[in-house]
Amino acid sequence: MNCELIKLMRPSHWVKNVFIFMPVFFGHEMLNTQLLANSALMFLSFCFIASAVYCLNDMIDLEADRRHPVKCKRPIASGAVSTGLATMLMLALTALSFAVLLLLPEREFIIGGCCTILAYLLMELAYCTILKRYAIIDICILSMGFVLRIIAGGAVTGIIISHWLIMMTFLLTLFLGIAKRRDDVLRMNATGIAPRHNTGRYNLTFVNNALNITGAVTMVCYIMYTVSPEVTENFGTRYLYLTSIFVLVGLLRYIQLAVVDERTGDPTKVLLRDRFTQFVIAGWVLAFLIIIYIV
């Protein structure tokens, strides 16, 4: 039972919450231990609230998951965890999410963190109950969830978030969301059964074009970010544009995984299993740090 409860919480998806550290990373504050500690507390809070949302989502989608060839193995759909126990876990995780934020050192950080967690929770409630039925809106909501993680990181550190960072986060996660919907379309075409309520509003032509458009716009946005006057002045270097190579290769790799290998159903699994993607991300981080702190 304990293993099933952990499975219900989907801890592997907590990796998504690293976006909370983006304000510290891009704000040139990686050596500030207090801000890193604040971000870590926000990270833990988001892990708890995200797991609470997963519990809620699985309860709402119970009947649909039981008919799904893969999701039928989820703890609630398989009957390993009752809805009553899942409800108790959801409430406990929600309480823990807010309780963790009380450890923040300043009142304004506590309020800011709680407000972003509450905004995320309300948005996810709307998504789980209504909005995920509507194509395009569903992936935009998922992208906004990552934007809220960025905002949360700024709220508990006092770092002003660049509009470039907001745009890049939204575009990149929208790109990943479209790739995930492509996998749904492939499954629908193969089985004749729509994995989601709105999968019928997507097809391969649409998702392929959308994937190319969002990938291209994301790349352009990143290049504009690296050469913008405020960024070069803030970091004290003109060489950030060199990191664009890693972004381009990363986007191309993901398109390859989506179109050639047809295995982008879960971006988290791609990140955790695809060595090429891991090396590209590691290379980007290393190059960014070298340019900022050494060059």
FENWO-V127810 format. One record per residue. PSI is psi in radians with two decimals (999 if undefined). OMEGA is omega as a letter, one per 20 degrees, with the letter a starting at -180 (* if undefined). NEAR is the number of other C-alpha atoms within 10 Angstrom. Layout:
psi	omega	near
PSI	OMEGA	NEAR
PSI	OMEGA	NEAR
//
This chain:
psi	omega	near
-0.74	r	9
-0.70	r	8
-0.65	r	10
-0.64	r	14
-0.71	r	17
-0.72	r	12
-0.67	r	14
-0.59	a	21
-0.28	r	25
1.03	a	16
-0.42	r	13
-0.41	a	11
-0.11	r	16
-0.33	r	17
-0.44	r	13
-0.46	a	18
-0.02	r	22
-0.30	r	16
-0.40	r	21
-0.49	a	26
-0.08	a	24
-0.78	r	21
-0.69	r	28
-0.73	a	24
-0.94	a	16
-0.29	r	18
0.10	r	17
0.65	a	16
0.46	a	15
-0.34	a	16
0.01	r	10
1.79	a	10
-0.59	a	10
-0.76	r	14
-0.59	r	21
-0.69	r	19
-0.72	r	15
-0.75	r	24
-0.64	r	27
-0.70	r	18
-0.69	r	22
-0.66	r	33
-0.83	a	25
-0.71	r	17
-0.74	a	24
-0.57	r	31
-0.77	a	23
-0.80	a	24
-0.59	r	25
-0.72	r	28
-0.62	r	24
-0.71	r	27
-0.66	r	21
-0.68	r	19
-0.82	r	26
-0.81	a	22
-0.73	a	16
-0.52	r	21
-0.71	r	19
-0.67	a	14
0.31	a	16
-0.94	a	20
-0.71	r	13
-0.67	a	15
-0.61	r	21
-0.43	r	17
-0.16	a	13
2.40	a	15
-0.44	a	10
-0.82	a	10
-0.25	r	18
-0.28	r	17
-0.06	r	14
2.64	a	18
-0.76	a	24
-0.79	a	25
-0.61	a	22
-0.22	a	14
0.03	a	13
-0.48	r	15
2.26	r	17
2.77	r	13
-0.55	r	19
-0.79	r	10
-0.65	r	12
-0.66	r	22
-0.77	r	15
-0.73	r	13
-0.73	r	19
-0.80	a	22
-0.69	r	16
-0.73	r	14
-0.67	r	23
-0.76	r	23
-0.74	r	15
-0.64	a	18
-0.79	r	26
-0.60	a	21
-0.68	a	13
-0.63	a	19
-0.33	r	25
-0.23	r	16
-0.13	r	14
2.55	a	20
-0.43	a	13
2.58	a	12
-0.70	a	13
-0.57	r	14
-0.68	r	23
-0.82	a	21
-0.79	a	16
-0.75	r	20
-0.78	r	31
-0.67	a	23
-0.73	a	15
-0.66	r	21
-0.74	r	24
-0.74	r	15
-0.74	r	14
-0.77	a	23
-0.79	r	19
-0.72	r	12
-0.72	a	16
-0.59	r	22
-0.78	r	15
-0.67	r	13
-0.87	a	18
-0.58	a	20
-0.57	a	13
-0.99	a	11
-0.43	a	17
-0.11	r	20
-0.24	a	16
2.11	r	14
2.60	a	17
-0.86	r	17
-0.66	a	13
-0.79	a	18
-0.48	r	21
-0.68	r	17
-0.74	r	20
-0.70	r	19
-0.65	r	20
-0.50	r	20
-0.66	r	23
-0.61	r	23
-0.70	r	23
-0.55	r	20
-0.71	r	26
-0.81	r	24
-0.68	r	22
-0.73	r	28
-0.64	r	34
-0.59	a	25
-0.56	a	26
0.06	r	31
-0.27	a	25
0.17	r	15
2.27	r	17
2.20	a	13
2.25	r	18
2.51	r	14
-0.45	r	10
-0.72	a	16
-0.70	r	18
-0.83	a	16
-0.76	a	15
-0.68	r	19
-0.80	a	23
-0.80	a	21
-0.77	a	24
-0.81	a	20
-0.49	r	22
-0.73	r	25
-0.81	r	26
-0.66	r	26
-0.67	r	23
-0.72	r	26
-0.64	r	26
-0.69	r	20
-0.51	r	25
-0.69	r	27
-0.65	r	21
-0.72	r	23
-0.74	r	23
-0.73	r	17
-0.67	r	16
-0.72	r	17
-0.56	a	14
-0.62	a	10
-0.34	a	11
0.06	r	10
2.23	a	15
2.12	a	17
-0.45	a	23
2.89	a	18
-0.58	a	12
0.15	a	15
-0.54	r	19
-0.29	r	15
0.06	r	12
2.66	r	16
3.00	a	16
-0.67	r	16
-0.79	a	10
-0.89	a	12
-0.58	r	19
-0.78	r	16
-0.73	r	12
-0.65	r	16
-0.76	r	22
-0.73	a	16
-0.89	a	13
-0.62	r	18
-0.78	a	22
-0.77	a	15
-0.68	r	15
-0.76	a	24
-0.81	r	20
-0.74	r	14
-0.71	a	17
-0.75	r	22
-0.75	r	19
-0.62	r	14
-0.83	a	21
-0.43	a	21
0.02	a	16
2.49	a	14
-0.73	a	11
-0.57	a	12
-0.80	r	19
-0.58	r	16
-0.72	a	11
-0.75	a	12
-0.21	r	17
0.55	r	14
2.63	r	16
0.13	a	16
0.14	r	15
-0.43	a	21
-0.38	r	17
-0.47	r	15
-0.20	r	19
-0.45	r	16
-0.77	a	14
-0.66	r	19
-0.77	r	19
-0.81	a	18
-0.69	r	15
-0.74	r	19
-0.76	r	22
-0.71	r	14
-0.74	a	17
-0.64	r	23
-0.66	r	21
-0.78	r	14
-0.62	a	17
-0.84	a	21
-0.71	a	17
-0.94	a	10
-0.36	r	10
0.91	r	15
1.03	r	18
0.53	a	25
-0.55	a	21
1.82	a	15
-0.57	r	18
-0.74	r	15
-0.64	r	13
-0.79	a	17
-0.69	a	16
-0.35	a	13
-0.48	a	11
1.91	a	13
-0.66	a	11
-0.85	r	15
-0.72	r	19
-0.73	r	15
-0.67	r	13
-0.80	r	19
-0.76	r	17
-0.70	r	13
-0.70	r	16
-0.82	a	19
-0.81	a	14
-0.78	r	13
-0.72	a	15
-0.80	a	19
-0.70	r	16
-0.77	a	12
-0.66	a	17
-0.83	a	18
-0.28	a	11
-0.90	a	7
999	*	9
//
